[in-house]
Amino acid sequence: MHILSDKKQKVDALRLLAQKYCPHESPESTQKEIERFLDKVCILMFEPEYISGKQAIELT
């Protein structure tokens, strides 16, 4: 886990979140909000070391 400090990475991450949770907002409105709160947001990046799970019976 690490904190995103690069401005472009933060903007990209916020844009993806906005598209997912506020799809009705216009791109201009989204960009305006991102610029307004960019310095007040802390984004944590989680990178899994490994992923495990069970194989479904249907796949065997």
N, C-alpha and C positions, 0 to 999 in steps of 0.2 A: 504494500500500500504506500502511495506517496501523494503529496499535494501537488496539484497542477498549478504551476506558477507562470507558464508561458501564456501570454494573452490570447494568442490565436487558438490554442488548445482549449482554453476556458470558454471562448466565444463559441467554438464548434460544439463543445459539450452542452452548453446552455441552449444553443439552437436546436440540438437534437431533443433535449428535454422539452423544450417549448413545442416542437412539432408533435411530440407524443402526447403531452398533457393539455395543450391548448391549440388543437388543430384549426379551430375556427378563427384564430387571430391572424391578422395580415402579417406578411413578412416585415413590413415597415414598422408596425406596432411592436412586433417581437424584437426587432433590432433596437428600437428606441428604449425598450425596457432593459435589454441586455446592457446597453451602454450606460444606462442610468444606475444599474446595480453592480456592474462588473467589479468595481473595487471593493464591494462589500460582501462578495461571495467567495467562499472557500470550497473548492471541489476536490474530493478525495478520489483517487483512482485505485481501484482494486483489481489486481491481476492474479487470478487463481494459479496456484502452482501445479495442480492436477485436478482432474474431474473424474469422479467415479460414479458408478451406478450399477444397477442390476440389469441384466439382459432380459427382455420380455420373452415370454414363452412363445409368442407369435413369431419371433425372429429366429428361433432355433429349428 
